[in-house]
Amino acid sequence: MCNVASAVKATHLLKFHLLSVRRQREAELRLLEEETARRVEEAIRKKVEESLNSEEIKLEIQRRIEEGRKKLLEDVAIQLEKEKEATLIEARHKE
């Protein structure tokens, strides 16, 4: 009977140990995943920052700003012309 009790106790201890090892490995894996995610995020951030600071990107941004200003001025001129025409038509109708 002692051998059976010892075997049961040993089995329980082994299960407890395996569970402990499994939990420890899971915790280590979570930490590794978090560290990997942090490093990937940092590498991406650095790459984006380098790209944004490149002369090519700065020139492209400047070009787009200038195009936007030009388009805005054209749109304003068109709108002013439409309003001017509407005002003239309204003035003619009042005469």
PyMOL commands that set and color helices and strands:
alter all, ss='L'
color gray80, all
select helices_A, chain A and resi 2-52+55-94
alter helices_A, ss='H'
color red, helices_A
deselect
rebuild
show_as cartoon
